[in-house]
Amino acid sequence: RTRTIQDNGFNPVWNQTFDFRCLFPNLAVLRFKVMDEDKLSADDFIGQFSLPVSCLAPGYRHVHLLLPSGEKLEQATLFIHVTVEQEDNVIYKVYPWPASL
Protein backbone atom coordinates (compact mmCIF):
# COMPACT_ATOMS: atom_id res chain seq x y z
CA ARG A 1 0.00 0.00 0.00
CA THR A 2 1.25 3.47 -0.84
CA ARG A 3 0.87 6.49 1.33
CA THR A 4 -2.09 8.80 0.69
CA ILE A 5 -1.42 11.83 -1.48
CA GLN A 6 -3.27 14.77 0.09
CA ASP A 7 -5.27 17.19 -2.08
CA ASN A 8 -3.94 15.85 -5.39
CA GLY A 9 -6.69 13.72 -6.88
CA PHE A 10 -6.01 14.46 -10.54
CA ASN A 11 -2.27 13.85 -10.78
CA PRO A 12 -0.87 12.17 -7.66
CA VAL A 13 2.84 11.36 -7.49
CA TRP A 14 3.76 8.56 -5.08
CA ASN A 15 7.54 8.29 -5.58
CA GLN A 16 7.65 4.97 -3.75
CA THR A 17 9.34 1.70 -4.69
CA PHE A 18 7.95 -1.76 -4.08
CA ASP A 19 10.43 -4.64 -4.06
CA PHE A 20 9.15 -8.17 -3.91
CA ARG A 21 10.55 -11.64 -4.48
CA CYS A 22 8.55 -14.12 -6.42
CA LEU A 23 9.32 -17.84 -6.31
CA PHE A 24 6.59 -18.79 -8.80
CA PRO A 25 5.97 -15.85 -11.17
CA ASN A 26 3.81 -18.03 -13.43
CA LEU A 27 1.31 -18.39 -10.57
CA ALA A 28 1.45 -14.88 -9.06
CA VAL A 29 -0.72 -11.85 -9.87
CA LEU A 30 0.05 -8.19 -9.14
CA ARG A 31 -2.98 -5.99 -8.49
CA PHE A 32 -2.97 -2.21 -8.74
CA LYS A 33 -5.95 -0.76 -6.88
CA VAL A 34 -6.62 2.99 -6.64
CA MET A 35 -8.81 4.36 -3.88
CA ASP A 36 -9.90 7.86 -2.88
CA GLU A 37 -9.34 8.16 0.88
CA ASP A 38 -12.17 9.77 2.84
CA LYS A 39 -11.88 10.87 6.46
CA LEU A 40 -15.60 10.83 7.33
CA SER A 41 -16.89 7.95 5.21
CA ALA A 42 -15.76 4.78 3.48
CA ASP A 43 -12.98 5.14 0.90
CA ASP A 44 -14.14 5.27 -2.72
CA PHE A 45 -12.93 2.74 -5.28
CA ILE A 46 -11.56 4.48 -8.39
CA GLY A 47 -10.15 1.64 -10.48
CA GLN A 48 -7.93 -1.43 -10.58
CA PHE A 49 -5.85 -3.59 -12.86
CA SER A 50 -4.39 -7.05 -12.29
CA LEU A 51 -1.74 -8.77 -14.35
CA PRO A 52 0.34 -11.92 -14.07
CA VAL A 53 3.76 -11.25 -12.56
CA SER A 54 5.28 -13.25 -15.41
CA CYS A 55 4.03 -10.50 -17.79
CA LEU A 56 5.95 -7.73 -15.99
CA ALA A 57 8.58 -6.60 -18.46
CA PRO A 58 11.35 -4.15 -17.53
CA GLY A 59 10.78 -0.56 -18.51
CA TYR A 60 8.15 2.15 -18.36
CA ARG A 61 4.50 1.18 -18.71
CA HIS A 62 1.04 2.71 -18.57
CA VAL A 63 -1.33 0.54 -16.54
CA HIS A 64 -4.90 1.25 -17.66
CA LEU A 65 -7.36 1.13 -14.78
CA LEU A 66 -10.61 -0.80 -15.01
CA LEU A 67 -14.00 -0.38 -13.36
CA PRO A 68 -15.37 -3.23 -11.20
CA SER A 69 -17.38 -4.36 -14.26
CA GLY A 70 -14.12 -4.81 -16.20
CA GLU A 71 -14.77 -1.83 -18.46
CA LYS A 72 -11.81 0.42 -19.22
CA LEU A 73 -11.83 3.60 -17.14
CA GLU A 74 -11.15 6.18 -19.84
CA GLN A 75 -8.22 8.54 -19.22
CA ALA A 76 -7.19 6.75 -15.99
CA THR A 77 -3.73 5.23 -16.04
CA LEU A 78 -0.84 4.60 -13.69
CA PHE A 79 2.60 5.29 -15.11
CA ILE A 80 5.06 2.80 -13.62
CA HIS A 81 8.66 1.73 -14.05
CA VAL A 82 9.55 -1.95 -13.61
CA THR A 83 12.98 -3.50 -13.08
CA VAL A 84 13.67 -7.21 -12.74
CA GLU A 85 16.76 -8.59 -11.00
CA GLN A 86 17.84 -12.22 -11.14
CA GLU A 87 19.18 -13.78 -7.96
CA ASP A 88 18.23 -17.11 -6.36
CA ASN A 89 14.72 -16.05 -7.22
CA VAL A 90 13.45 -13.09 -9.19
CA ILE A 91 13.13 -9.68 -7.54
CA TYR A 92 10.64 -7.28 -9.08
CA LYS A 93 10.80 -3.54 -8.40
CA VAL A 94 7.76 -1.45 -9.23
CA TYR A 95 8.01 2.35 -9.15
CA PRO A 96 4.62 4.10 -9.35
CA TRP A 97 4.96 7.35 -11.24
CA PRO A 98 2.30 10.03 -11.65
CA ALA A 99 -1.21 8.84 -12.39
CA SER A 100 -3.25 10.39 -15.16
CA LEU A 101 -6.83 10.67 -13.99
Backbone bond lengths (Angstrom), bond angles and torsions (degrees), N, CA, C in turn:
res aa  C-N    CA-C-N  psi(-1)  N-CA   C-N-CA  omega(-1)  CA-C   N-CA-C  phi
1 R - - - 1.451 - - 1.526 108.81 -
2 T 1.317 115.47 136.79 1.464 120.10 176.71 1.517 109.19 -87.51
3 R 1.305 114.66 168.82 1.456 118.65 173.99 1.530 108.39 -76.89
4 T 1.313 116.51 160.24 1.460 121.53 178.59 1.515 109.68 -79.07
5 I 1.327 116.26 136.24 1.455 121.78 176.28 1.526 106.71 -96.44
6 Q 1.312 116.79 114.64 1.464 122.43 -175.99 1.525 111.94 -76.23
7 D 1.319 116.21 135.00 1.473 123.20 172.15 1.523 113.18 51.41
8 N 1.329 117.09 42.30 1.460 120.30 178.34 1.517 109.28 -147.31
9 G 1.325 116.25 59.93 1.451 121.01 -174.47 1.510 115.58 -74.36
10 F 1.337 118.75 -18.81 1.448 119.41 -174.38 1.519 113.80 -99.12
11 N 1.312 118.19 -16.81 1.459 119.95 179.27 1.525 110.57 -155.81
12 P 1.328 117.38 61.26 1.473 118.97 -177.76 1.532 111.52 -69.58
13 V 1.320 115.22 146.87 1.455 122.35 175.64 1.523 106.74 -122.83
14 W 1.340 116.99 118.59 1.460 120.07 -176.51 1.516 112.58 -90.79
15 N 1.313 118.49 -37.89 1.474 122.22 -178.09 1.522 112.17 48.36
16 Q 1.303 116.73 48.51 1.460 122.56 176.18 1.522 108.73 -124.86
17 T 1.325 116.25 152.63 1.455 122.00 178.00 1.520 108.91 -116.28
18 F 1.319 115.49 139.04 1.459 121.09 175.74 1.516 108.10 -118.19
19 D 1.323 116.36 117.48 1.458 122.07 176.44 1.521 107.49 -105.70
20 F 1.316 116.36 134.13 1.457 118.37 174.50 1.520 109.51 -149.40
21 R 1.328 113.85 145.89 1.462 121.18 176.49 1.517 107.51 -95.38
22 C 1.300 114.54 147.10 1.457 118.92 -178.45 1.528 108.60 -137.19
23 L 1.313 116.63 112.44 1.458 121.11 179.97 1.527 111.90 -75.86
24 F 1.329 116.58 -34.32 1.463 121.24 -177.22 1.529 110.28 -128.86
25 P 1.331 118.36 74.32 1.463 120.39 -176.14 1.527 113.47 -60.68
26 N 1.324 118.13 -25.01 1.464 120.03 178.82 1.529 112.31 -70.63
27 L 1.335 117.08 -15.26 1.463 120.98 -179.08 1.527 112.99 -109.35
28 A 1.322 117.50 -8.90 1.469 121.31 -173.58 1.524 111.63 -96.74
29 V 1.351 114.66 149.94 1.463 122.08 178.72 1.518 108.40 -127.55
30 L 1.327 117.12 136.46 1.461 122.70 175.21 1.519 107.66 -104.88
31 R 1.344 116.03 127.38 1.462 120.56 -179.30 1.519 109.82 -114.11
32 F 1.330 115.76 127.53 1.455 122.73 171.85 1.525 106.37 -100.86
33 K 1.304 117.02 122.97 1.465 121.80 -178.90 1.524 107.71 -129.91
34 V 1.336 116.95 126.23 1.460 121.86 -178.13 1.512 108.71 -111.30
35 M 1.328 114.89 126.89 1.457 122.44 -179.45 1.525 109.07 -123.91
36 D 1.328 115.47 153.20 1.459 122.34 172.26 1.517 106.06 -103.08
37 E 1.336 117.14 113.71 1.462 120.68 -176.88 1.524 110.70 -76.38
38 D 1.327 115.47 131.40 1.461 122.65 177.49 1.522 109.05 -119.38
39 K 1.315 116.13 136.56 1.470 120.60 -179.75 1.528 112.26 -78.65
40 L 1.340 117.43 -35.96 1.465 120.73 -171.92 1.523 114.13 -103.56
41 S 1.325 117.24 -6.60 1.464 119.62 -179.77 1.525 108.89 -145.71
42 A 1.316 115.52 -178.34 1.461 120.06 179.97 1.530 110.05 -64.58
43 D 1.331 115.83 147.06 1.463 120.68 177.34 1.528 109.68 -64.94
44 D 1.329 115.99 146.92 1.461 121.58 -179.08 1.527 110.36 -96.66
45 F 1.321 115.67 133.40 1.462 122.12 175.39 1.523 108.34 -76.09
46 I 1.339 116.88 129.58 1.463 120.97 177.87 1.526 109.99 -101.98
47 G 1.318 117.36 -52.08 1.457 120.18 -179.33 1.515 110.81 -175.45
48 Q 1.334 116.03 169.56 1.456 120.67 -179.67 1.515 110.08 -153.15
49 F 1.326 115.14 162.22 1.453 120.95 172.61 1.518 108.06 -152.83
50 S 1.309 116.97 135.30 1.464 122.56 178.44 1.521 108.66 -121.08
51 L 1.335 115.26 141.51 1.452 118.86 176.23 1.515 109.71 -146.85
52 P 1.328 116.86 150.58 1.458 119.95 177.20 1.529 110.54 -62.86
53 V 1.311 116.43 138.09 1.464 120.82 179.43 1.526 110.08 -59.68
54 S 1.311 116.88 -33.20 1.473 119.81 -179.94 1.532 112.19 -64.67
55 C 1.333 118.09 -15.25 1.475 122.15 178.31 1.524 112.79 -91.84
56 L 1.338 118.02 -3.87 1.460 120.84 178.66 1.527 108.96 -72.12
57 A 1.306 115.66 112.66 1.465 120.52 178.22 1.524 108.43 -105.26
58 P 1.330 117.86 145.02 1.458 120.13 178.55 1.521 111.61 -60.28
59 G 1.327 115.02 144.12 1.450 120.65 176.30 1.514 112.65 125.07
60 Y 1.312 115.10 -171.43 1.460 122.28 -179.62 1.516 109.17 -90.31
61 R 1.325 116.21 139.96 1.460 121.62 -177.98 1.521 110.35 -143.20
62 H 1.327 115.56 149.60 1.463 121.67 167.23 1.519 106.83 -100.69
63 V 1.312 116.53 124.15 1.464 122.34 176.42 1.524 106.56 -100.67
64 H 1.328 116.88 113.69 1.463 121.57 -178.51 1.523 109.80 -82.87
65 L 1.327 116.11 124.30 1.453 120.87 -178.14 1.521 111.24 -78.53
66 L 1.328 114.60 148.91 1.457 121.95 -179.87 1.518 110.35 -118.67
67 L 1.318 116.14 152.32 1.464 122.80 172.18 1.527 108.83 -76.81
68 P 1.337 118.38 165.81 1.473 119.71 178.11 1.534 112.85 -56.35
69 S 1.325 117.42 -28.51 1.463 121.75 179.36 1.530 112.43 -74.12
70 G 1.340 117.07 -10.87 1.459 121.59 -177.59 1.515 112.99 95.32
71 E 1.341 116.98 -4.77 1.458 120.30 177.36 1.525 110.09 -72.47
72 K 1.328 115.47 146.16 1.463 121.18 178.52 1.525 109.15 -67.39
73 L 1.312 116.28 132.10 1.461 122.52 175.86 1.518 106.58 -86.71
74 E 1.321 116.23 102.16 1.463 121.08 -174.49 1.529 111.46 -56.10
75 Q 1.308 115.97 138.60 1.465 124.09 176.02 1.527 114.08 64.80
76 A 1.327 118.66 16.27 1.474 120.55 179.07 1.525 109.12 -117.69
77 T 1.322 115.80 108.32 1.458 120.79 179.21 1.521 109.87 -135.70
78 L 1.319 115.03 156.77 1.462 122.18 168.18 1.514 105.98 -108.78
79 F 1.307 116.83 134.22 1.455 121.82 176.83 1.515 106.48 -101.25
80 I 1.336 117.48 116.88 1.457 121.43 -175.04 1.522 110.46 -125.44
81 H 1.317 114.98 161.76 1.459 122.01 172.63 1.518 107.18 -124.70
82 V 1.323 117.27 129.79 1.462 122.76 -177.15 1.522 108.98 -116.77
83 T 1.328 116.64 134.54 1.462 121.43 168.00 1.522 107.40 -124.32
84 V 1.316 115.86 150.46 1.457 121.61 179.61 1.517 107.13 -128.76
85 E 1.337 116.29 127.71 1.462 121.60 179.01 1.519 108.64 -118.05
86 Q 1.318 116.66 135.01 1.453 121.38 177.54 1.521 109.52 -94.55
87 E 1.304 115.93 125.79 1.472 122.30 171.41 1.519 105.03 -135.22
88 D 1.340 117.65 -140.74 1.462 120.17 173.93 1.523 109.31 -60.44
89 N 1.315 114.94 -39.18 1.456 120.80 171.73 1.522 106.72 -132.21
90 V 1.281 117.67 174.97 1.457 121.34 -173.18 1.518 109.87 -86.09
91 I 1.332 116.42 134.59 1.458 122.15 175.09 1.520 107.56 -108.77
92 Y 1.316 115.74 125.97 1.458 121.71 177.48 1.521 108.28 -105.98
93 K 1.321 116.85 136.87 1.458 121.93 175.30 1.519 107.18 -120.74
94 V 1.321 116.11 125.07 1.454 121.30 -179.29 1.516 107.61 -118.61
95 Y 1.317 116.85 123.78 1.452 123.87 180.00 1.536 108.51 -111.43
96 P 1.331 118.93 104.16 1.468 118.40 175.18 1.516 110.49 -70.25
97 W 1.294 116.55 129.20 1.448 123.02 176.60 1.504 107.33 -105.29
98 P 1.317 119.50 -171.91 1.462 119.89 -177.69 1.528 112.12 -57.17
99 A 1.314 114.67 144.49 1.465 120.51 174.38 1.515 108.73 -93.73
100 S 1.293 116.68 147.47 1.452 122.85 174.40 1.505 107.62 -106.95
101 L 1.299 118.02 105.75 1.468 120.33 179.67 1.500 110.48 -116.67
